[in-house]
């Protein structure tokens, strides 16, 4: 008979999913030696190795793959049990596990704060990551909801838009184009653009827009953070394209300007997504409805972007 503990299975599932002891330790808020000890005890219990080391990388053995399959199923059943218990308790002690892409972090905490004011007993776990990481979390079914721009096409998910996400061209206040009205799109071919990393929703939208207008832009610095682009634009390194939601403070303090370019803003939308077959908790369902019904009024009221 196998003598396994839920704790050992949870640790194993995290290591197997990340194929990393350190990332599993961070996710579980444990030390790396504690994670290694749990895996060692689990391997001793089943008398088979679960991982094999290849240089600095680890991979699952045949036994590890089998255990991972069952551990995922057990984890899902435990999560469903927790959801059922939370529903019996009502909204007073529910939990919400949500991930947002980095750009959405400029407004998501504000909406979460409003939601938590209404449901004071709710506990929120907020993860802010790039698009690739959030997609992996959805694929691995380790989050309740995600907020992102362009929903994935290959995953079996449910997606609903809840607020506009206008993309604008930004420049430092002393840029010559700041004084020009109705700038032709082709004029941008003379400028250097600071861009997000490949796979970013903002970059994909930018590339589709310029391809549609048959314009090849000059790419300067590439970075995986919105803040780095804002700072570089302020420093005069080039222009940027980003969500209007991310630059409110810089506009108010006159550190950045929005250029009046024909065809802009590019109107996109923020979406709330989840795995289609996932059983959402009462809290997750309530937050989803909250976004769909109230986000626009709470964030922007009657304000419109020109």
Secondary structure, DSSP 8 states (H G I E B T S, - for coil): -----HHHHHHHHHHHHHT-HHHHHHHHT--HHHHHHHHHHHHHHHTS--EEEETTEEEE-HHHHHHHHHHHHHHHHHHHHHHHHHHHH-TTS-EEEEEEEGGGGGTHHHHHHHHHHHSTT-EEEEEEE-HHHHHHHHHHT--SEEEESS--SSS-EEEEEEEEEEEEEEE-TT-GGGG-SSB-GGGGGGSEEEEE-TT-HHHHHHHHHHHHTT---EEEEEES-HHHHHHHHHTTS-EEEEEGGG-HHHHHTTS-EE--BTT-SEEEEEEEEEETT----HHHHHHHHHHHHHHHHHHHTT----
